[in-house]
Amino acid sequence: MYMRDTVVNNQVGLHARPATFFIQKANEYKSSIWIEKEERRVNAKSLLGVLSLGIVKGSTIGIIADGPDEKEAVDSLVDLISSNFSE
């Protein structure tokens, strides 16, 4: 299991279009991947789950993966968030 925390800094947070990009990237990996915000953890490959966290600009989230490509998956998702989804 591998985990990293990151801060979401893009204008709309992790909603609609950015959430879709995030989920598409998460689905490229074999590992199970979750997003954790405060005490809630959801499947990072589920649009409904990701949207239910209500991640807004400035939110700190944890990205957790467990599987054969866990480190690569978490690092690439953190990089995607850090790039503000290339906006």
Biopython code that builds the backbone (N, CA, C, O; Angstrom):
import numpy as np
from Bio.PDB.StructureBuilder import StructureBuilder

atoms = [
    (1, "MET", "N", (0.843, -1.181, 0.000)),
    (1, "MET", "CA", (0.000, 0.000, 0.000)),
    (1, "MET", "C", (0.885, 1.239, 0.000)),
    (1, "MET", "O", (1.889, 1.303, 0.709)),
    (2, "TYR", "N", (0.497, 2.220, -0.805)),
    (2, "TYR", "CA", (1.273, 3.450, -0.947)),
    (2, "TYR", "C", (0.306, 4.624, -0.874)),
    (2, "TYR", "O", (-0.777, 4.574, -1.457)),
    (3, "MET", "N", (0.696, 5.693, -0.151)),
    (3, "MET", "CA", (-0.185, 6.838, 0.041)),
    (3, "MET", "C", (0.603, 8.140, -0.010)),
    (3, "MET", "O", (1.742, 8.218, 0.450)),
    (4, "ARG", "N", (-0.039, 9.173, -0.589)),
    (4, "ARG", "CA", (0.514, 10.529, -0.562)),
    (4, "ARG", "C", (-0.626, 11.519, -0.376)),
    (4, "ARG", "O", (-1.737, 11.303, -0.859)),
    (5, "ASP", "N", (-0.338, 12.600, 0.326)),
    (5, "ASP", "CA", (-1.298, 13.694, 0.469)),
    (5, "ASP", "C", (-0.964, 14.776, -0.538)),
    (5, "ASP", "O", (0.196, 14.968, -0.904)),
    (6, "THR", "N", (-1.988, 15.477, -0.978)),
    (6, "THR", "CA", (-1.813, 16.589, -1.900)),
    (6, "THR", "C", (-2.919, 17.607, -1.665)),
    (6, "THR", "O", (-3.953, 17.293, -1.075)),
    (7, "VAL", "N", (-2.689, 18.826, -2.131)),
    (7, "VAL", "CA", (-3.683, 19.897, -2.007)),
    (7, "VAL", "C", (-4.218, 20.211, -3.401)),
    (7, "VAL", "O", (-3.450, 20.399, -4.345)),
    (8, "VAL", "N", (-5.547, 20.265, -3.516)),
    (8, "VAL", "CA", (-6.200, 20.587, -4.784)),
    (8, "VAL", "C", (-6.238, 22.108, -4.923)),
    (8, "VAL", "O", (-6.847, 22.790, -4.099)),
    (9, "ASN", "N", (-5.590, 22.644, -5.961)),
    (9, "ASN", "CA", (-5.485, 24.096, -6.120)),
    (9, "ASN", "C", (-6.170, 24.655, -7.360)),
    (9, "ASN", "O", (-6.169, 25.869, -7.562)),
    (10, "ASN", "N", (-6.759, 23.792, -8.201)),
    (10, "ASN", "CA", (-7.434, 24.359, -9.372)),
    (10, "ASN", "C", (-8.744, 25.024, -8.947)),
    (10, "ASN", "O", (-9.284, 24.723, -7.882)),
    (11, "GLN", "N", (-9.248, 25.927, -9.787)),
    (11, "GLN", "CA", (-10.382, 26.793, -9.431)),
    (11, "GLN", "C", (-11.630, 26.049, -8.977)),
    (11, "GLN", "O", (-12.254, 26.449, -7.994)),
    (12, "VAL", "N", (-12.009, 24.981, -9.667)),
    (12, "VAL", "CA", (-13.281, 24.322, -9.363)),
    (12, "VAL", "C", (-13.131, 23.107, -8.456)),
    (12, "VAL", "O", (-14.113, 22.422, -8.171)),
    (13, "GLY", "N", (-11.921, 22.837, -8.004)),
    (13, "GLY", "CA", (-11.709, 21.654, -7.171)),
    (13, "GLY", "C", (-11.784, 20.397, -8.018)),
    (13, "GLY", "O", (-11.408, 20.407, -9.190)),
    (14, "LEU", "N", (-12.265, 19.324, -7.429)),
    (14, "LEU", "CA", (-12.346, 18.041, -8.143)),
    (14, "LEU", "C", (-13.807, 17.777, -8.494)),
    (14, "LEU", "O", (-14.444, 16.882, -7.940)),
    (15, "HIS", "N", (-14.323, 18.580, -9.430)),
    (15, "HIS", "CA", (-15.708, 18.468, -9.864)),
    (15, "HIS", "C", (-15.758, 18.346, -11.373)),
    (15, "HIS", "O", (-14.854, 18.805, -12.071)),
    (16, "ALA", "N", (-16.812, 17.729, -11.876)),
    (16, "ALA", "CA", (-17.129, 17.603, -13.296)),
    (16, "ALA", "C", (-15.926, 17.245, -14.161)),
    (16, "ALA", "O", (-15.447, 16.112, -14.110)),
    (17, "ARG", "N", (-15.430, 18.193, -14.954)),
    (17, "ARG", "CA", (-14.361, 17.890, -15.915)),
    (17, "ARG", "C", (-13.071, 17.418, -15.244)),
    (17, "ARG", "O", (-12.528, 16.393, -15.657)),
    (18, "PRO", "N", (-12.553, 18.118, -14.225)),
    (18, "PRO", "CA", (-11.324, 17.612, -13.588)),
    (18, "PRO", "C", (-11.512, 16.225, -12.966)),
    (18, "PRO", "O", (-10.600, 15.400, -13.001)),
    (19, "ALA", "N", (-12.678, 15.972, -12.406)),
    (19, "ALA", "CA", (-12.941, 14.648, -11.815)),
    (19, "ALA", "C", (-12.920, 13.575, -12.892)),
    (19, "ALA", "O", (-12.427, 12.470, -12.663)),
    (20, "THR", "N", (-13.452, 13.894, -14.062)),
    (20, "THR", "CA", (-13.453, 12.942, -15.174)),
    (20, "THR", "C", (-12.023, 12.627, -15.609)),
    (20, "THR", "O", (-11.685, 11.464, -15.828)),
    (21, "PHE", "N", (-11.179, 13.658, -15.735)),
    (21, "PHE", "CA", (-9.768, 13.421, -16.080)),
    (21, "PHE", "C", (-9.092, 12.554, -15.020)),
    (21, "PHE", "O", (-8.341, 11.636, -15.351)),
    (22, "PHE", "N", (-9.358, 12.844, -13.753)),
    (22, "PHE", "CA", (-8.759, 12.101, -12.650)),
    (22, "PHE", "C", (-9.150, 10.625, -12.723)),
    (22, "PHE", "O", (-8.301, 9.746, -12.578)),
    (23, "ILE", "N", (-10.423, 10.362, -12.944)),
    (23, "ILE", "CA", (-10.928, 8.983, -12.991)),
    (23, "ILE", "C", (-10.373, 8.241, -14.199)),
    (23, "ILE", "O", (-10.024, 7.065, -14.095)),
    (24, "GLN", "N", (-10.288, 8.915, -15.346)),
    (24, "GLN", "CA", (-9.704, 8.284, -16.529)),
    (24, "GLN", "C", (-8.261, 7.868, -16.253)),
    (24, "GLN", "O", (-7.842, 6.777, -16.637)),
    (25, "LYS", "N", (-7.502, 8.742, -15.586)),
    (25, "LYS", "CA", (-6.113, 8.426, -15.249)),
    (25, "LYS", "C", (-6.059, 7.269, -14.258)),
    (25, "LYS", "O", (-5.238, 6.365, -14.410)),
    (26, "ALA", "N", (-6.921, 7.285, -13.248)),
    (26, "ALA", "CA", (-6.950, 6.210, -12.239)),
    (26, "ALA", "C", (-7.252, 4.863, -12.883)),
    (26, "ALA", "O", (-6.710, 3.838, -12.470)),
    (27, "ASN", "N", (-8.110, 4.864, -13.888)),
    (27, "ASN", "CA", (-8.495, 3.613, -14.542)),
    (27, "ASN", "C", (-7.405, 3.037, -15.443)),
    (27, "ASN", "O", (-7.558, 1.930, -15.960)),
    (28, "GLU", "N", (-6.308, 3.767, -15.638)),
    (28, "GLU", "CA", (-5.182, 3.248, -16.416)),
    (28, "GLU", "C", (-4.355, 2.247, -15.603)),
    (28, "GLU", "O", (-3.490, 1.567, -16.155)),
    (29, "TYR", "N", (-4.616, 2.154, -14.297)),
    (29, "TYR", "CA", (-3.799, 1.322, -13.414)),
    (29, "TYR", "C", (-4.575, 0.119, -12.895)),
    (29, "TYR", "O", (-5.793, 0.166, -12.727)),
    (30, "LYS", "N", (-3.834, -0.962, -12.646)),
    (30, "LYS", "CA", (-4.432, -2.192, -12.132)),
    (30, "LYS", "C", (-4.744, -2.103, -10.645)),
    (30, "LYS", "O", (-5.669, -2.758, -10.165)),
    (31, "SER", "N", (-3.986, -1.303, -9.917)),
    (31, "SER", "CA", (-4.140, -1.195, -8.468)),
    (31, "SER", "C", (-5.519, -0.677, -8.080)),
    (31, "SER", "O", (-6.169, 0.033, -8.846)),
    (32, "SER", "N", (-5.953, -1.043, -6.879)),
    (32, "SER", "CA", (-7.134, -0.417, -6.280)),
    (32, "SER", "C", (-6.690, 0.952, -5.790)),
    (32, "SER", "O", (-5.640, 1.076, -5.159)),
    (33, "ILE", "N", (-7.482, 1.980, -6.076)),
    (33, "ILE", "CA", (-7.096, 3.353, -5.729)),
    (33, "ILE", "C", (-8.263, 4.023, -5.008)),
    (33, "ILE", "O", (-9.420, 3.898, -5.410)),
    (34, "TRP", "N", (-7.929, 4.736, -3.931)),
    (34, "TRP", "CA", (-8.935, 5.457, -3.157)),
    (34, "TRP", "C", (-8.505, 6.897, -2.952)),
    (34, "TRP", "O", (-7.317, 7.220, -2.974)),
    (35, "ILE", "N", (-9.504, 7.762, -2.749)),
    (35, "ILE", "CA", (-9.265, 9.148, -2.331)),
    (35, "ILE", "C", (-9.828, 9.267, -0.925)),
    (35, "ILE", "O", (-10.928, 8.799, -0.630)),
    (36, "GLU", "N", (-9.049, 9.903, -0.070)),
    (36, "GLU", "CA", (-9.474, 10.094, 1.309)),
    (36, "GLU", "C", (-9.517, 11.592, 1.620)),
    (36, "GLU", "O", (-8.550, 12.313, 1.376)),
    (37, "LYS", "N", (-10.642, 12.046, 2.158)),
    (37, "LYS", "CA", (-10.788, 13.436, 2.586)),
    (37, "LYS", "C", (-11.405, 13.386, 3.974)),
    (37, "LYS", "O", (-12.494, 12.847, 4.170)),
    (38, "GLU", "N", (-10.687, 13.958, 4.932)),
    (38, "GLU", "CA", (-11.086, 13.902, 6.336)),
    (38, "GLU", "C", (-11.259, 12.433, 6.719)),
    (38, "GLU", "O", (-10.293, 11.675, 6.628)),
    (39, "GLU", "N", (-12.423, 12.008, 7.136)),
    (39, "GLU", "CA", (-12.608, 10.614, 7.569)),
    (39, "GLU", "C", (-13.255, 9.736, 6.504)),
    (39, "GLU", "O", (-13.543, 8.568, 6.762)),
    (40, "ARG", "N", (-13.489, 10.286, 5.304)),
    (40, "ARG", "CA", (-14.173, 9.513, 4.263)),
    (40, "ARG", "C", (-13.198, 9.014, 3.215)),
    (40, "ARG", "O", (-12.264, 9.717, 2.828)),
    (41, "ARG", "N", (-13.428, 7.785, 2.759)),
    (41, "ARG", "CA", (-12.600, 7.187, 1.715)),
    (41, "ARG", "C", (-13.515, 6.630, 0.634)),
    (41, "ARG", "O", (-14.457, 5.893, 0.926)),
    (42, "VAL", "N", (-13.228, 6.991, -0.633)),
    (42, "VAL", "CA", (-14.038, 6.505, -1.749)),
    (42, "VAL", "C", (-13.136, 5.934, -2.839)),
    (42, "VAL", "O", (-11.940, 6.220, -2.901)),
    (43, "ASN", "N", (-13.741, 5.125, -3.689)),
    (43, "ASN", "CA", (-13.052, 4.548, -4.834)),
    (43, "ASN", "C", (-12.710, 5.661, -5.820)),
    (43, "ASN", "O", (-13.598, 6.382, -6.276)),
    (44, "ALA", "N", (-11.431, 5.803, -6.149)),
    (44, "ALA", "CA", (-10.985, 6.863, -7.056)),
    (44, "ALA", "C", (-11.365, 6.586, -8.507)),
    (44, "ALA", "O", (-11.172, 7.440, -9.373)),
    (45, "LYS", "N", (-11.901, 5.404, -8.775)),
    (45, "LYS", "CA", (-12.311, 5.057, -10.137)),
    (45, "LYS", "C", (-13.816, 5.248, -10.325)),
    (45, "LYS", "O", (-14.368, 4.881, -11.363)),
    (46, "SER", "N", (-14.474, 5.818, -9.323)),
    (46, "SER", "CA", (-15.922, 6.028, -9.358)),
    (46, "SER", "C", (-16.246, 7.527, -9.382)),
    (46, "SER", "O", (-15.924, 8.250, -8.439)),
    (47, "LEU", "N", (-16.880, 7.987, -10.457)),
    (47, "LEU", "CA", (-17.224, 9.406, -10.565)),
    (47, "LEU", "C", (-18.144, 9.830, -9.423)),
    (47, "LEU", "O", (-17.931, 10.876, -8.809)),
    (48, "LEU", "N", (-19.151, 9.034, -9.141)),
    (48, "LEU", "CA", (-20.083, 9.379, -8.069)),
    (48, "LEU", "C", (-19.364, 9.456, -6.723)),
    (48, "LEU", "O", (-19.623, 10.354, -5.922)),
    (49, "GLY", "N", (-18.466, 8.510, -6.484)),
    (49, "GLY", "CA", (-17.707, 8.516, -5.232)),
    (49, "GLY", "C", (-16.848, 9.758, -5.093)),
    (49, "GLY", "O", (-16.850, 10.404, -4.045)),
    (50, "VAL", "N", (-16.113, 10.095, -6.145)),
    (50, "VAL", "CA", (-15.228, 11.268, -6.124)),
    (50, "VAL", "C", (-16.035, 12.546, -5.928)),
    (50, "VAL", "O", (-15.666, 13.397, -5.119)),
    (51, "LEU", "N", (-17.129, 12.682, -6.662)),
    (51, "LEU", "CA", (-17.955, 13.883, -6.544)),
    (51, "LEU", "C", (-18.590, 13.998, -5.159)),
    (51, "LEU", "O", (-18.800, 15.106, -4.665)),
    (52, "SER", "N", (-18.897, 12.859, -4.530)),
    (52, "SER", "CA", (-19.552, 12.872, -3.217)),
    (52, "SER", "C", (-18.664, 13.450, -2.114)),
    (52, "SER", "O", (-19.165, 13.842, -1.060)),
    (53, "LEU", "N", (-17.351, 13.505, -2.349)),
    (53, "LEU", "CA", (-16.447, 14.064, -1.337)),
    (53, "LEU", "C", (-16.504, 15.589, -1.281)),
    (53, "LEU", "O", (-16.080, 16.187, -0.293)),
    (54, "GLY", "N", (-17.022, 16.220, -2.332)),
    (54, "GLY", "CA", (-17.120, 17.682, -2.341)),
    (54, "GLY", "C", (-15.765, 18.359, -2.217)),
    (54, "GLY", "O", (-15.588, 19.261, -1.398)),
    (55, "ILE", "N", (-14.810, 17.926, -3.029)),
    (55, "ILE", "CA", (-13.440, 18.454, -2.959)),
    (55, "ILE", "C", (-13.390, 19.811, -3.669)),
    (55, "ILE", "O", (-13.595, 19.900, -4.880)),
    (56, "VAL", "N", (-13.117, 20.856, -2.901)),
    (56, "VAL", "CA", (-13.043, 22.219, -3.434)),
    (56, "VAL", "C", (-11.600, 22.712, -3.411)),
    (56, "VAL", "O", (-10.720, 22.070, -2.838)),
    (57, "LYS", "N", (-11.372, 23.854, -4.039)),
    (57, "LYS", "CA", (-10.033, 24.443, -4.056)),
    (57, "LYS", "C", (-9.523, 24.593, -2.622)),
    (57, "LYS", "O", (-10.231, 25.091, -1.748)),
    (58, "GLY", "N", (-8.284, 24.154, -2.397)),
    (58, "GLY", "CA", (-7.669, 24.249, -1.080)),
    (58, "GLY", "C", (-7.832, 23.003, -0.227)),
    (58, "GLY", "O", (-7.253, 22.918, 0.856)),
    (59, "SER", "N", (-8.615, 22.030, -0.698)),
    (59, "SER", "CA", (-8.809, 20.783, 0.052)),
    (59, "SER", "C", (-7.544, 19.942, 0.042)),
    (59, "SER", "O", (-6.874, 19.825, -0.985)),
    (60, "THR", "N", (-7.219, 19.357, 1.190)),
    (60, "THR", "CA", (-6.132, 18.384, 1.262)),
    (60, "THR", "C", (-6.750, 17.005, 1.182)),
    (60, "THR", "O", (-7.664, 16.677, 1.939)),
    (61, "ILE", "N", (-6.241, 16.189, 0.252)),
    (61, "ILE", "CA", (-6.757, 14.829, 0.099)),
    (61, "ILE", "C", (-5.601, 13.843, 0.135)),
    (61, "ILE", "O", (-4.456, 14.197, -0.148)),
    (62, "GLY", "N", (-5.906, 12.631, 0.478)),
    (62, "GLY", "CA", (-4.939, 11.549, 0.418)),
    (62, "GLY", "C", (-5.282, 10.652, -0.758)),
    (62, "GLY", "O", (-6.454, 10.369, -1.003)),
    (63, "ILE", "N", (-4.287, 10.212, -1.474)),
    (63, "ILE", "CA", (-4.490, 9.250, -2.555)),
    (63, "ILE", "C", (-3.776, 7.979, -2.148)),
    (63, "ILE", "O", (-2.576, 7.987, -1.872)),
    (64, "ILE", "N", (-4.521, 6.890, -2.112)),
    (64, "ILE", "CA", (-4.010, 5.614, -1.619)),
    (64, "ILE", "C", (-4.177, 4.566, -2.718)),
    (64, "ILE", "O", (-5.223, 4.503, -3.365)),
    (65, "ALA", "N", (-3.165, 3.758, -2.925)),
    (65, "ALA", "CA", (-3.272, 2.672, -3.900)),
    (65, "ALA", "C", (-2.682, 1.403, -3.311)),
    (65, "ALA", "O", (-1.765, 1.441, -2.492)),
    (66, "ASP", "N", (-3.230, 0.284, -3.747)),
    (66, "ASP", "CA", (-2.751, -1.016, -3.318)),
    (66, "ASP", "C", (-2.790, -1.946, -4.524)),
    (66, "ASP", "O", (-3.859, -2.234, -5.061)),
    (67, "GLY", "N", (-1.621, -2.411, -4.943)),
    (67, "GLY", "CA", (-1.565, -3.302, -6.091)),
    (67, "GLY", "C", (-0.210, -3.261, -6.763)),
    (67, "GLY", "O", (0.733, -2.666, -6.242)),
    (68, "PRO", "N", (-0.111, -3.899, -7.930)),
    (68, "PRO", "CA", (1.182, -4.049, -8.590)),
    (68, "PRO", "C", (1.823, -2.748, -9.073)),
    (68, "PRO", "O", (3.046, -2.671, -9.189)),
    (69, "ASP", "N", (1.016, -1.729, -9.353)),
    (69, "ASP", "CA", (1.550, -0.464, -9.864)),
    (69, "ASP", "C", (1.160, 0.700, -8.952)),
    (69, "ASP", "O", (0.951, 1.821, -9.416)),
    (70, "GLU", "N", (1.064, 0.420, -7.646)),
    (70, "GLU", "CA", (0.556, 1.403, -6.675)),
    (70, "GLU", "C", (1.352, 2.698, -6.630)),
    (70, "GLU", "O", (0.763, 3.779, -6.621)),
    (71, "LYS", "N", (2.673, 2.614, -6.602)),
    (71, "LYS", "CA", (3.489, 3.834, -6.491)),
    (71, "LYS", "C", (3.339, 4.695, -7.749)),
    (71, "LYS", "O", (3.157, 5.909, -7.656)),
    (72, "GLU", "N", (3.417, 4.071, -8.905)),
    (72, "GLU", "CA", (3.268, 4.796, -10.168)),
    (72, "GLU", "C", (1.879, 5.435, -10.254)),
    (72, "GLU", "O", (1.753, 6.574, -10.704)),
    (73, "ALA", "N", (0.853, 4.724, -9.833)),
    (73, "ALA", "CA", (-0.520, 5.248, -9.886)),
    (73, "ALA", "C", (-0.670, 6.481, -9.001)),
    (73, "ALA", "O", (-1.165, 7.512, -9.455)),
    (74, "VAL", "N", (-0.249, 6.385, -7.750)),
    (74, "VAL", "CA", (-0.387, 7.511, -6.823)),
    (74, "VAL", "C", (0.433, 8.707, -7.306)),
    (74, "VAL", "O", (-0.060, 9.835, -7.320)),
    (75, "ASP", "N", (1.675, 8.461, -7.699)),
    (75, "ASP", "CA", (2.532, 9.565, -8.143)),
    (75, "ASP", "C", (1.953, 10.269, -9.371)),
    (75, "ASP", "O", (2.010, 11.496, -9.453)),
    (76, "SER", "N", (1.398, 9.522, -10.322)),
    (76, "SER", "CA", (0.856, 10.160, -11.527)),
    (76, "SER", "C", (-0.416, 10.945, -11.201)),
    (76, "SER", "O", (-0.657, 11.993, -11.800)),
    (77, "LEU", "N", (-1.227, 10.461, -10.273)),
    (77, "LEU", "CA", (-2.442, 11.188, -9.892)),
    (77, "LEU", "C", (-2.106, 12.456, -9.104)),
    (77, "LEU", "O", (-2.756, 13.487, -9.278)),
    (78, "VAL", "N", (-1.099, 12.379, -8.243)),
    (78, "VAL", "CA", (-0.651, 13.578, -7.520)),
    (78, "VAL", "C", (-0.101, 14.598, -8.517)),
    (78, "VAL", "O", (-0.361, 15.794, -8.386)),
    (79, "ASP", "N", (0.656, 14.134, -9.509)),
    (79, "ASP", "CA", (1.191, 15.029, -10.542)),
    (79, "ASP", "C", (0.060, 15.696, -11.331)),
    (79, "ASP", "O", (0.138, 16.883, -11.645)),
    (80, "LEU", "N", (-0.991, 14.932, -11.649)),
    (80, "LEU", "CA", (-2.130, 15.478, -12.379)),
    (80, "LEU", "C", (-2.792, 16.595, -11.568)),
    (80, "LEU", "O", (-3.117, 17.650, -12.113)),
    (81, "ILE", "N", (-2.988, 16.365, -10.281)),
    (81, "ILE", "CA", (-3.595, 17.387, -9.420)),
    (81, "ILE", "C", (-2.662, 18.587, -9.290)),
    (81, "ILE", "O", (-3.118, 19.730, -9.333)),
    (82, "SER", "N", (-1.369, 18.344, -9.134)),
    (82, "SER", "CA", (-0.391, 19.435, -8.992)),
    (82, "SER", "C", (-0.326, 20.300, -10.243)),
    (82, "SER", "O", (-0.022, 21.490, -10.156)),
    (83, "SER", "N", (-0.604, 19.726, -11.391)),
    (83, "SER", "CA", (-0.572, 20.482, -12.661)),
    (83, "SER", "C", (-1.868, 21.270, -12.861)),
    (83, "SER", "O", (-2.059, 21.907, -13.897)),
    (84, "ASN", "N", (-2.755, 21.226, -11.866)),
    (84, "ASN", "CA", (-4.081, 21.859, -11.974)),
    (84, "ASN", "C", (-4.843, 21.357, -13.204)),
    (84, "ASN", "O", (-5.589, 22.104, -13.836)),
    (85, "PHE", "N", (-4.641, 20.086, -13.525)),
    (85, "PHE", "CA", (-5.314, 19.432, -14.645)),
    (85, "PHE", "C", (-5.004, 20.153, -15.956)),
    (85, "PHE", "O", (-5.832, 20.207, -16.865)),
    (86, "SER", "N", (-3.799, 20.700, -16.032)),
    (86, "SER", "CA", (-3.289, 21.387, -17.226)),
    (86, "SER", "C", (-4.192, 22.539, -17.664)),
    (86, "SER", "O", (-4.328, 22.811, -18.856)),
    (87, "GLU", "N", (-4.802, 23.204, -16.701)),
    (87, "GLU", "CA", (-5.677, 24.339, -17.042)),
    (87, "GLU", "C", (-4.842, 25.578, -17.306)),
    (87, "GLU", "O", (-5.389, 26.638, -17.608)),
]
sb = StructureBuilder()
sb.init_structure("model")
sb.init_model(0)
sb.init_chain("A")
sb.init_seg("    ")
for serial, (resi, resn, name, xyz) in enumerate(atoms, 1):
    if name == "N":
        sb.init_residue(resn, " ", resi, " ")
    sb.init_atom(name, np.array(xyz, "f"), 0.0, 1.0, " ", f" {name:<3s}", serial, name[0])
structure = sb.get_structure()
